[in-house]
Amino acid sequence: MSIQAYVFVECTLGKATRVVEALMKMPEVATAHAVTGAYDVIAFVRAESAAALGDLLSSGIHRVPGVLKTTTNVVVEPGRADKSPGSDRGRRV
């Protein structure tokens, strides 16, 4: 069973760009971006199992210089390509 997750990363000051560069070298990381807000980096990852996700976090992402802390949100329902982005608020049905 494949698992997808968003990993929210808190970094030491000034290290977000280097953390993104290191994460993008990991094959399990599909995307990683330095962002504003409560976290410094958001990454989208794929792993073969929950155990593999745990290994990615503990043996991979947490060992990247500049990473202080992560919060991981596992995807429970994949998005649909046939839906446009955004909410349905204000749309006529």
C-alpha atoms as one frame of an Amber mdcrd trajectory, in Angstrom:
protein
   0.000   0.000   0.000   1.393   3.399  -0.977   1.182   6.367   1.404   1.227
  10.045   0.521   1.786  12.820   3.051   2.480  16.502   3.472   5.450  17.211
   5.717   5.533  20.650   7.346   9.066  21.586   8.383  10.352  24.136  10.878
  13.941  25.181  10.106  16.694  27.104  11.790  16.852  30.741  10.715  18.006
  31.181   7.131  18.142  27.456   6.264  14.835  26.925   4.407  16.358  27.113
   0.920  19.089  24.611   1.781  16.534  22.294   3.392  14.431  22.396   0.196
  17.522  21.566  -1.895  18.356  18.590   0.350  14.771  17.296   0.377  14.479
  17.450  -3.415  17.416  15.020  -3.663  15.375  12.361  -1.826  13.474  10.085
  -4.241  10.404   9.958  -1.963   9.993  13.745  -2.049   7.779  14.776  -4.970
   7.864  18.512  -4.210   9.276  20.810  -1.560   8.821  24.559  -1.232  10.043
  27.267   1.110   6.903  29.072   2.300   5.744  31.844   4.597   3.598  31.243
   7.649   3.807  28.869  10.581   6.237  26.534   8.774   9.327  27.224   6.696
   9.081  24.340   4.202   6.224  22.166   2.966   7.026  18.901   1.190   4.794
  16.327  -0.495   6.157  12.803  -0.086   5.303   9.270  -1.185   6.310   6.085
   0.629   5.561   2.385   0.116   4.194   1.888   3.642   3.732   3.520   7.034
   7.030   1.976   8.105   8.787   3.432   5.056   7.278   6.847   5.830   8.602
   6.601   9.376  12.055   5.701   8.057  11.966   8.626   5.624  11.159  10.991
   8.464  13.568   9.673  11.086  16.481   8.597   8.901  16.065  11.137   6.130
  14.235  14.389   6.721  15.071  14.784  10.428  18.787  14.387   9.649  18.883
  17.244   7.138  20.978  20.092   8.575  18.682  22.964   9.507  15.571  20.873
  10.224  14.280  21.531  13.739  10.875  19.848  13.762   8.328  18.299  11.416
   4.590  17.795  11.417   3.286  15.131   9.041  -0.247  14.957   7.642  -1.029
  11.697   5.842  -3.349  11.944   2.836  -6.542   9.988   3.502  -8.330  10.769
   0.247  -6.414  11.550  -2.952  -7.471  14.637  -4.875  -9.283  14.300  -8.159
  -7.762  15.606 -11.354 -11.223  16.329 -12.819 -12.085  18.924 -10.136 -10.905
  22.495 -10.454  -9.058  24.010  -7.501 -10.810  26.214  -4.957 -13.999  25.976
  -3.007 -17.574  25.709  -4.239 -18.535  28.862  -2.316 -20.342  31.308  -4.552
 -20.779  28.894  -7.460 -24.150  28.207  -8.927 -25.108  24.579  -8.938
